[in-house]
Amino acid sequence: MATKRTKARKKYFSAPLHVYSKRVSAVLSDDLKEKYGKRSARVRKDDNVRIVRGEFKGIEGKVTKVYSAEGRISIVGVNRDKLKGGQIPIKIHASKVIMTGLNLSDKFRKSSIEGDKL
C-alpha cells in the first residue's frame, strides 16, 4: 500500500472490478460461521441480511441489488418516500449488515463457501 494519501486514494478508487467487489462483504451470523467455518463472505443478490446499524436497524430482508463500486447494497423493504410520490431504495453499506442466509444456487459460490473442490 502506498504511504502517500493521494496515491492510496488513487489505488482505492481506480481498483479493478475483482478487487473492489471484495469490499462488498459482510459478517456471517453465528450459526453460519459455525456451519461453514468462515467469518465473512461477499454479499450477493438474494442473500438474506439483517441490518445492525443506523436508522433501519433490526430490519431483515433479501438483497435486491449490489452496488459494488459504492460498497453498498439495497434490501427489500428499505425504501424512502420521494416528494413527488413513489419510493426509492436506500443503499446500505455492506459492513452494517449481518448475513443470515446465503444464496447457494451457483455451484461456484457453493464450492467456495463450503471449501470444496469442483
C-alpha positions as CSV (number, residue, x, y, z in Angstrom):
1,M,0.0,0.0,0.0
2,A,1.2,3.5,-0.8
3,T,2.1,5.7,2.1
4,K,1.1,9.0,0.4
5,R,-2.6,9.7,0.9
6,T,-3.1,10.7,-2.7
7,K,-1.6,7.5,-4.0
8,A,-3.6,5.4,-1.6
9,R,-6.8,7.1,-2.6
10,K,-6.0,6.7,-6.3
11,K,-5.3,3.0,-5.8
12,Y,-8.5,2.6,-3.8
13,F,-10.8,4.3,-6.3
14,S,-9.2,3.1,-9.5
15,A,-9.1,-0.6,-8.4
16,P,-10.3,-3.2,-10.9
17,L,-13.6,-4.9,-10.5
18,H,-12.4,-8.1,-8.9
19,V,-10.7,-6.1,-6.2
20,Y,-13.4,-3.7,-5.2
21,S,-16.1,-6.4,-5.3
22,K,-14.3,-7.9,-2.3
23,R,-15.1,-4.8,-0.4
24,V,-18.8,-5.6,-0.6
25,S,-18.5,-8.3,2.1
26,A,-20.4,-8.8,5.3
27,V,-20.0,-10.8,8.5
28,L,-21.9,-14.1,8.7
29,S,-24.3,-14.9,11.5
30,D,-23.1,-17.1,14.3
31,D,-24.9,-20.2,13.0
32,L,-23.5,-19.7,9.5
33,K,-20.0,-19.1,11.0
34,E,-20.2,-22.4,12.8
35,K,-21.7,-24.3,9.8
36,Y,-19.2,-23.1,7.1
37,G,-16.1,-22.2,9.2
38,K,-15.8,-18.7,7.7
39,R,-16.2,-15.3,9.3
40,S,-17.4,-13.3,6.3
41,A,-18.4,-13.6,2.7
42,R,-19.2,-11.4,-0.3
43,V,-22.8,-10.2,-0.4
44,R,-24.8,-11.3,-3.4
45,K,-28.3,-10.8,-4.8
46,D,-30.9,-12.9,-3.0
47,D,-28.8,-13.3,0.2
48,N,-30.7,-12.7,3.4
49,V,-29.3,-10.0,5.7
50,R,-30.2,-8.2,8.9
51,I,-29.3,-4.5,9.4
52,V,-27.4,-3.9,12.6
53,R,-26.6,-0.2,12.4
54,G,-28.3,3.0,11.5
55,E,-31.9,4.2,11.0
56,F,-33.1,0.8,9.7
57,K,-31.5,-1.3,12.5
58,G,-33.3,-4.6,13.0
59,I,-34.8,-4.9,9.6
60,E,-34.2,-8.3,7.9
61,G,-34.7,-8.8,4.2
62,K,-33.4,-10.1,0.9
63,V,-30.7,-8.3,-1.1
64,T,-32.2,-6.8,-4.3
65,K,-29.1,-5.2,-5.8
66,V,-25.4,-4.9,-5.0
67,Y,-23.6,-1.6,-5.8
68,S,-20.0,-2.9,-5.8
69,A,-18.4,0.4,-6.8
70,E,-20.0,2.1,-3.8
71,G,-19.7,-0.9,-1.4
72,R,-23.4,-0.7,-0.7
73,I,-26.5,-2.9,-1.1
74,S,-30.3,-2.4,-1.4
75,I,-32.6,-4.5,0.6
76,V,-36.3,-5.4,0.2
77,G,-38.5,-3.2,2.4
78,V,-35.8,-0.5,3.0
79,N,-37.2,2.5,1.0
80,R,-37.7,6.2,1.3
81,D,-40.7,8.2,0.0
82,K,-40.0,10.7,-2.7
83,L,-41.6,14.2,-2.6
84,K,-43.3,13.6,-5.9
85,G,-44.6,10.2,-4.8
86,G,-43.3,6.8,-5.1
87,Q,-40.4,5.2,-3.3
88,I,-36.7,4.9,-3.8
89,P,-34.4,2.1,-2.4
90,I,-32.0,3.1,0.3
91,K,-28.4,2.0,-0.2
92,I,-27.0,0.4,3.0
93,H,-23.2,-0.1,3.5
94,A,-22.3,-3.8,3.4
95,S,-20.3,-3.6,6.7
96,K,-23.5,-2.6,8.5
97,V,-25.3,-5.9,7.9
98,I,-25.1,-9.5,9.1
99,M,-25.7,-12.2,6.6
100,T,-28.4,-14.6,7.9
101,G,-28.9,-16.7,4.8
102,L,-26.8,-17.5,1.7
103,N,-27.9,-17.9,-1.9
104,L,-26.1,-21.1,-2.9
105,S,-27.8,-21.7,-6.2
106,D,-24.5,-21.0,-8.0
107,K,-22.2,-24.1,-7.9
108,F,-19.0,-21.9,-7.9
109,R,-20.2,-19.9,-4.9
110,K,-21.4,-23.0,-3.1
111,S,-17.9,-24.7,-3.5
112,S,-16.1,-21.5,-2.4
113,I,-18.2,-21.1,0.7
114,E,-18.2,-24.8,1.7
115,G,-14.4,-25.1,0.8
116,D,-14.9,-28.0,-1.7
117,K,-13.0,-28.5,-5.0
118,L,-15.0,-28.5,-8.2
